[in-house]
């Protein structure tokens, strides 16, 4: 009986040792993505570096670049890993970034593209 218990324990140990490998294979594959996000409510040239600093410190984000401010808007080009973050999480990080003048405010807003309405046929 003692031998049977040892064999059973050895089989369980082998099955458990293989579990992380099987789990890793079922996870979504990582891909590097680039997204363009327009941000509004930028009031000075310090706003873009403030947002960039916030984003570059997020898990999964490799690079952040931005255009010159055009009025109160700029476009950010963000390169990230899809296994570590998502576009909606990046947008939330932007909108929760404290303003460069008043740290108690979160003035930045992501500009959402409006989908064109389809007219009836």
Secondary structure by P-SEA (a helix, b strand, c coil): caaaaaaaaaaaaaaaaaaaaaaaaaccbbbbbbbbbbbccccccaaaaaaaaaaaacccccccccccccccbbbbbbbbbcccccaaaaaaaaaacccccccccccbbbbbbbccccccc
